[in-house]
């Protein structure tokens, strides 16, 4: 029985030494090659500002008191904050009340405009109220300015 314990102990020691040797050999035989990289990361970003210096973001627009069959304008500055040209688009969502979109429309003078990287352009938003508007005393909607990468 003592002999058997000794053989198991020797096998265990040989096994541990073998694992340690394998780990040591792997560590000693490790090689690497560093590969430097350069590249361009495409970044698409659109900023909407109140001023040409692009220091104050537009977070909301108050159109004031509007009457049937009138227009209101608001000037913003659009900045391509990415590093590739983009095409500008605008969409409207979340009309409240929902029937408002039947009587009030928003357009702008920069639809499909290509804006080069890091450049700024003035844009005019035009809100038109239908002569047939009725029963709308207040309204809300979201303006979404989109910059689409030019392929």
Secondary structure, DSSP 8 states (H G I E B T S, - for coil): -HHHHHHHHHHHHHHHHHHHHHHHHHHHT----------------EEEESSTT--SB----------TT-EEEEEEEEEE-SSS-EEEEEEEEEEESGGGGGTEEEEETTTT-EE-TT-EEEEEEEEEE-TT--S-S--EEEEEEEEEE--
